[in-house]
């Protein structure tokens, strides 16, 4: 999981936005529209990054498709020290 986190959050151009999204859903679970508004990102951009985070088992959706609320997975939470180290290095 550590390698996945490093790749998804730092190994691609979208890493900084994925970090912002992960921090936001850790602070308070939200849906795509709320995240787009709160982070001042385009809805489709947020949707794309949430898809990447979901595919890599970093966040999960809870609820129906359109209004689904996103939150970190238990697997990501178990490696939260790595997430914090990545965030610290990026900042």
C-alpha positions in Angstrom: 0.0 0.0 0.0 2.9 2.4 0.7 4.1 2.2 -2.9 0.6 2.8 -4.1 0.2 5.9 -1.9 3.5 7.3 -3.1 2.7 6.7 -6.7 -0.9 8.0 -6.7 -0.1 11.1 -4.5 3.3 12.1 -5.9 4.1 10.1 -9.0 1.6 11.8 -11.4 0.6 15.3 -12.3 -2.7 14.9 -10.4 -1.0 14.2 -7.1 -1.4 17.6 -5.5 -5.1 17.6 -6.2 -5.5 14.1 -4.9 -3.7 15.1 -1.7 -6.2 18.0 -1.3 -9.1 15.6 -1.9 -7.8 13.1 0.6 -7.2 15.7 3.2 -10.7 17.1 2.7 -12.5 13.7 3.0 -10.4 12.9 6.0 -11.5 16.2 7.6 -15.2 15.6 6.7 -16.7 13.1 4.3 -18.3 14.9 1.3 -19.8 14.2 -2.0 -18.2 15.2 -5.4 -20.1 18.4 -5.7 -19.2 19.5 -2.2 -15.6 18.7 -2.8 -15.6 20.7 -6.1 -17.1 23.7 -4.3 -14.9 23.5 -1.2 -11.7 23.0 -3.1 -12.6 25.3 -6.0 -12.1 22.6 -8.6 -14.1 21.6 -11.6 -16.6 18.8 -10.9 -15.2 16.6 -13.6 -11.7 17.1 -12.2 -12.8 16.0 -8.8 -14.7 13.1 -10.3 -11.6 11.9 -12.1 -9.3 12.1 -9.1 -11.9 10.4 -6.9 -12.1 7.6 -9.4 -8.3 7.2 -9.3 -8.3 7.2 -5.5 -11.2 4.7 -5.4 -9.5 2.4 -7.9 -6.4 2.4 -5.7 -8.4 1.6 -2.5 -7.5 5.0 -0.9 -11.0 6.3 -0.7 -14.4 4.7 -0.9 -17.9 5.8 -1.7 -20.7 5.4 0.7 -24.3 5.9 -0.6 -25.9 6.0 -3.9 -23.9 6.9 -7.0 -24.8 10.6 -7.6 -24.9 11.7 -3.9 -22.2 9.3 -2.7 -20.1 10.5 0.2 -16.4 9.8 0.0 -14.1 8.9 2.9 -10.7 7.3 3.4 -10.7 3.5 3.3 -9.6 1.5 6.4 -6.6 0.4 4.4 -5.5 4.0 3.8 -6.2 4.8 7.5 -3.9 1.9 8.5 -1.1 3.6 6.5 -2.0 7.2 7.5 1.6 7.8 8.8 2.7 7.3 5.1 0.0 9.7 3.9 1.2 12.3 6.5 4.8 11.8 5.4 3.8 12.3 1.8 1.9 15.5 2.6 4.8 16.8 4.6 7.2 16.2 1.8 5.0 17.8 -0.8 4.4 20.9 1.2 
